[in-house]
Amino acid sequence: MATYQGMMTKKGVGATASKEDLDIGMSTSGEVVLTMTEALDRAGMGAFQKRIMAICGVCSAGDAMEALLLSFLLQDIKSEWNLEKGVDGLLGAVVFLGVFIGSLMSGLISDKFGRWYGFVITASMTTVFGLLSATAPSITMLCVWRFFVGVGLGGGHTSFTLFTEFLPSENRGKMLLLNQAFWSCGAVLEVVLAWNILPHYGWRTLLIVSAVPGIVVLALSAWMPESPRYLAVQGRLTDARDLISRVSRVNGSSLHLQSWTLAPVPHSHHTTISEKVSVLYSAALWPTTSRLWALWFSSSLLYYGVIFLSPRFFTNDTPQDYYISLLIASLAEFPALLVPYTVIDVWGRRRTLATLYAVCAVACLVLTLQLRSTLDVAIVFMARGGVSAAFISLYVVTAESYPTSLRSTGFGVASCVARMAGISTSFLSEDASVSLALMAFATTAAIASYVSMHLPNETANKALPSELATLPEALDSSGHGLLDDGERSGSIPRTKVTRSTTSA
């Protein structure tokens, strides 16, 4: 095995060292030795990541469309099948039960077999069963098909994880937020589709059209590469190095022209389902895990609660005004992206989350007044925007809080916790009084704001960890964050990273 020397000033493969060659470890063979984070930083941000973002983004948009369908279909379904009160809440609960199961299973599949497999399997389930839903002859079969759609939707985080693991440190926060813009586009597009399709062609046609993004994703999935971080954790360093060189070549940076190798990444000792989940309860991770679960539960309750409750504010409107009001409320998704995109790296993750949850809490409190005026649209816009921005930011924080070997499992279990909230949301928003539901949402948002400020680690601008270090070494010297790329104290030196001037 190669040995490493810190603070070298020459590559040993060329004549004079350039500025970017300084402070890099070397193997005894003269190759530059880079950690995964350093290699991705040098490969740069460019066309390669943008292609991945496009595929993951279309997947996210399709997930949003499928997730929000029920808020438009319920009235038509109840009328067609003469459903009793409460059955609509049952349909929503069945979907969230599917999402609960899918969240856990997709995370475990993604960590064990690869991000690509988790991505393709869940996208296939969402698309196939979404199309089958349009053929349902009864409420029973519709519940069955939507349950499996929910299982697929539960794996939506696999595409987010895959995209995360291709990003350089400098660009990660903002690019992850930008990727979430596709969800917002999907949410707004679903309102427009419902507005134009439901009155004229019915809910079955809307289901078919809403599955189109999934078909596109499956057609493009053959191009989607595996995560280099996953490959490295699995011991496939040569494959990971070749993939990063390909990233560099497409982005126009100089890394692929140099002689370099990846530093070995500690292999995960946690291979079974129970072992992976149990690590989330370890002393090193439990303070983070418990708070993230609280925030995921809160975000799901608030996000879907506000969405499902919104139509009840506009039931006295004409059909035209009803859809216009819902469209305006859905447009809150876009400023919801702009706010964290602007401040998440300036304020940090904790302050950003706390502020956004507080905005949602205030909006829900104002809505309890039930002013029944155009002001309601503005306040719903504010509530939807606040929780959307918080949820988007929470995805970023979660991706940065877990090591590669546990990242998708951590996402999956957190998403499972969120779906527990989703199951209750469908009943709370449909069957409880508007004032009671809003008070519950306001209280939840206030608690989430408090919890956000007490997250153990501020992950802004920190390298993504690849493996959980031994317990005494799990945090870096300042007590903030896991060790970079799975590096253990005294092994591979932390090195300075200077991006190539040709990087995109």
N, C-alpha and C positions, 0 to 999 in steps of 0.2 A: 504494500500500500504506500502511496506517496506520502511524503512528509511535507510540512508546510512551514514557510518562513514569512513572518510578517514584515511589513514596511520595506519591501523590496523596491528598488528604483529602476530595474531593468527587466525586460521580458526574457532575455536569453534567446530569443528567436529572431531578433532584428538588430539593427545597429544602435540607434539612439532612442532612449525612452521618451515618449511623449508625456504630456501632462496627465492623460488619462491612465497611463501605466503606473503612476505613483501609488504607493500604499496598497499594492495588491499582493496577495499570497502567491507563491509559486511552488510547483511540484519539483522533485529532484530532476525530472526530465526537461525542465525549462518551460513547461506550459504554465500559463496563467491559471490560477485556481480561483474560481468565483463561487460564492454561495448562490443559491437560487435567486434571491432577491437582487443581488448585484448583477447577475446575468440578465434578468428581465429588465432591470433599469438600463443596462447598456444596450439591450436590443431595441429599446425605445418604444414610444407610443406612435402608432401610425395605422396604415391601411390594414394590417393583419388583424389588429384588435377591433377595428371598425367593422370588418366583415363578420367577425364573431358576434359583435354587438348587434348587427343587423339581424342575424338568425335568432339569437337569444331574445332580441327585442320583439320580433314578430311572434315568437312563442309567448312572451309576456303579454302582448296585446291580445292574443287569442285567449289566454287564460283569463284576462280581465273581462272579455266579452262573455265567456262561459260563466264566470263567477257572478256576473251582474244580471244574467238573463232572468233569473227568477223574479226579480223585483218588477219586471215588465210582464211576465207571463201569467202570474198568479190570478189576476182578475179574469183573463180569458179562459184559463183552465177551469177555474171554479164555475164559470158560466156554462161551459161546454159539458162538464160532467156533473153539474149540480152538487158540488161538494159542500159538505157541512163546514161550519166554522171550526178552525183548528187543524183541518187537513192540510191547508196551505203551510202552516207552521211545521207540520210533520215533514212535508216535502223538503223544506229548507233544512230541517234537522238531519234528514237522511243524507243530503249532499255534504253537509259538514262532517257527518260521521265518516263518509268516504274520504274526505280530505284529511281527517284525523289519521285514518289508517294509512293512506297514501303518503302522508308527511313522514311518518316513521319508517315505513318500508323503503321508500325511495332514498331516504338519507343513508340507510344501512346498505342498500344496493350500490349507491354511488360511492361510498367509502370502501366497499369490498371489491367491486368489480370494475369500477371506473365511472368517471363523471359522464362519459359519452353514453354508456348503457343506461344509467339512470335517466338521462335526458331523453333518449329515444323511447324508452319504455313508457314513461309517463306521458310524453307528448302523443304517443300512439293511443293510449287509453283515452285521453281527453278527446281526441279527434274521432275515433271509431265509435265510442259510446255517445258522443255528442250527436253524431249523425243518426245513430239508432234511436235516440230520444225522439226524433221527429216521426218515428213509425209507431210510437207507443199507442196501443189500442185502449189503454185504461190507466187510471192513476197508479195502480199497482206496478205496472210495467214501466211507467215513467219514473217512479221512485227507484226501481231497480237500475234502469239505465243511468239515471242521474247520480246514483250512488257510485257507479263505476267512473262516471265523469269526475266526481269528487275525488276518487282515488288518484286519478291522473292529475287533477289540479293540485293535490297535495304535494306532488313532486315538482311544482313550479320553481322551487328554490334551487333545483339541480342546475338549471341553466344559469342562474345568478352566480352560483358557486363556480361553475366552469369559467364564466367570463372573469370573475374576480381573480382567478389564478393565472391569468395571462397579463395582468396589469402591472406596470411599473409603480413603485411606491408614490412617486410624485403626482401621478395622475389618478390614483385609485379612487379617492373619495368622490371627486367630481364626475369621473367616468361612470361609476356605479350609479350615481344619481341620474346621470344622463340616460343610462340604460333603462331606468324606471320610467322615463318619459313615454316609452312604448306602452306601458300599462295604462297611463293616463290617456294616450291616444285611443287605446282599445275601449276604455270606459266611455269616452265621449262618442266614439263611433257606434257603440251599442245603443246609445240613446237615439242617435240619428237613424240607425237601422230600424229600431222599434217604432219610431215616429212614422217612418215611411212604409214599413212592411206590415206591421200588426193590423192596422185598420183595413188594409186592402187584400193581403194575402194570407193572414193568419199566423198563429204562433209556430206552426210546424215549419213554415218557410223560413221564419226568423232563426229557428234552430239550425237549419241546414246552412244558411248564409253565415251564421256565426262560427261554423266549424271550418270555414275556408282557410283562415290563418294557420290552423293546425295542419291542413293538407300541404300548405306551402312549406312549413317547417320540416315535415317528414321528407319532402322532396329534396330539401337542402341539407338534411342531416348527414348525408354521406360525406360531405365536405368538412364537417365539423371535426376538428382534431381532439385528441384526448388532452387533458390538463398536464402541463409539464411538471407541476408540483406533485400531482398524483403519481406520475411516472417515476419521479425521483424517490418518493417515499416508498414505492414498491421495489426500489433497487435497480430500476431500469435507467441508469444514469446516461448511457449512450443514447438511448431514444430521446430522453429529455433534452440532452445537449443538442442533438440534431434538430429537434423541434424548435428550440430557442434560436439556433442559427438560421432556421427558415424564417422565423419571426423577424430577425435582424435583416435578412436579405430583402424581404418584402417591404419592411419599413425604411430601408435605405440607410441603416446605421452600419458601423464598421465591424461589429463584433464577429460576424461570420467570416471575415477575412483574417482574423487573428487565430493564433494557436492557444486554445484554452480548454479547460476541463471543469466539470462541476465538482464541488466539494461533496463528499459523501454525506448523505442525510441519514440520521438514525432511523432504523426501521421501527415501525409500530409493533409493540408487543401485545397489542390489544386486537385480536382477530375475530373473536366471536361477538355476536350481537350483545350478549349480556356484559361482556368485558368493555365494549365500546361505550355502552350506555352508562355503566358503572363509573367510568372515568369522569363523566360529567358531574358526579357527586363527590369527586376527590377534593381534598383540602385545597389544592391549587386552583380548581375550577369552580367549586360550588358557590363562592361569593359572586362570581360573574354569572354563572348559570341561573341561580335563583332569581337574580334581578332581571336578567333577560327574559326569563319565563313570565315574570310579572308584567313586563312591558309588552311582550307578545300577546298575552291574554288581554291586556287593556286595549292594545291597538286593534285587535280583531273585533272586540266588543264594540268599540267606538266607530271603527270604519264601516263595518257592515250594518251596525245599528243606525248610524246616520243615513246610510244609503236606503235601507229598508223603511226607515221612518219618513224619509223625505216625501214620498208620494202622498202620505196622509196630511201633509200641510197644504197640498194643492188639489185635493179631491173636489173642491167646489168650483175649480176652474173649468173652462171649456176644454175639449180635447186638445185644441191648438195651444192654449195657454198652459195646459198641463205639461205638455212635452217641452215647451219653451222654458218653463220653470225648471224642469229636470235637467235640461241641457245647460242652463246657466249654472245650476248647482254642480254639474259634472265638470264644467270648465274650471272649477276651483282646483282640479288636479294639476293644471299647468303652473299657476303661481305657486302651488304647493311644491313644485319642483324647483322653481327659481329661488325661493327663499333659502332652503338648505344648500343649494348649489353655491349660493353667494357667501353663506356664513359658516358652513360646516367646518372648513379648514381654518377659519379665523376665530370663531368662538370655541371650537372644539366640539366633540361629539356630545358630551354631557350637557353643556349649556344649550346647544341647539335643540336637543330632545326636550329638555325641561321647558323651554320657552314655547315650543310648538304645542305640547300637551296643555300648557296653561291657556293658550289661545282657544283651543277646543273647549276647555272647561268653561271659560267665560261665555263663549257662543252658546253652549248648551243651556247655561243658566238664563241667558236672555231669551232663548226660545221658549222657555217654560211660561213666559208671559203670554204666548200665543196671540200675538198682535193681529194676526189675520190680515196682513197688509203686504204691500210689495216689499216692506222691510224684511219680512220673513225670508224672502229669497236671498237677500244679502247676508242674513245671519246664517242660513243653511250653507251658503257659499263659504262663509268664514269657518264654520264648524267642519265642513268637509275638507276645506283647504288645510286647516290646522292638523287634523288627524292624518290626512294623506301625507303631508310633509313629514310628520313624525314617524309614520310607518315606513316610508321610504328611507329615512335616516336610520331607522332601526335595522333595516336590512344591511346597511353598510357596517354598523357597529357589530352586528352578529358575525358577519363574514370576517371581520378583523379580530374577533375575540377568541376564536378557536384555531388550533393547529390544523394543518392540512389533513392529517390522518383522522381527525374527528370533525372536520368542518361541516361536511354534509350531514353527518349524524347529528351534530349540534343544531344545525338548521332544522333538520327533520323533527327532532324532539321538541324544539321550541315552537315549531309550526303546529305540532300535535296539541300543545298546550293552548295555542291560539284557537284551534278548532273547537276546543271545549267551550270557549267563549262564543264561537260562532253558532254552536248548537242552541245555546240559550238565547242568543240574539234574535234568531228567527221567531221564537215565541214572544220574546219581550217586545219586539218592534211591531208585531202583528196583533197581539192579543192584549197587551197591557195598555193602560191609558198613556196618552202622549206625555203628559206632565210627569208621571212616574218614571217612564222610560228616560226622559231627558234628565231628571234628577240623578238617576243611576249613572247615566253617561257623564254628567258633570263631575260627580264624585270620583268616578273611575279615572277621569282625565287628571284631576287634581292629585290623586295618589300617584299616578304615573309620572307626573312632573317631579314630584318629590323623589321617587325612586331613581329617576334619571340622573339627578344630581349626586346620587350616592353609588353610581356604578364604580367598581373597584379601579378600573383602568381607563385612562384617556388614550384611545387608540389612534388618534389623528397623527398622520405622518410617521407611523411606526411600521417596521417591516413585518410581513406576515410570517408567523411561525409555522414550521413544518411538522414538528413533533413536540409533544409535551416533555419538558426536561424532568429530571428527577425532582422530587418535591422541594428540597432546599434551593434548587437552582431554577425553579419554574418562573420566577420573576427576575427581571434584569436588575442591575445594581441599584437603580433608583426606586425599585419596587413598582415599576409601571410597565407591565406587559411581559409576554413570554419571550424567550430567547429567539433571535432571528434565525429562521431556517433550521430550527432544531439544534442549533449550536449549543454545546455544553461548555461550561466554564473550563477554560484551560485547553480547549481543543483547537478549533479553527478561529483565528483572530478576527475580530470585527474589523472590517476594512472600509476605507473611504471609497465612495462611489462617485465618479465624475462621468456624466453622460457624454457620449460622442457628439461632436459638433454636427455630424451628419444625420443624427437621429431625427426621425420625423416628429 
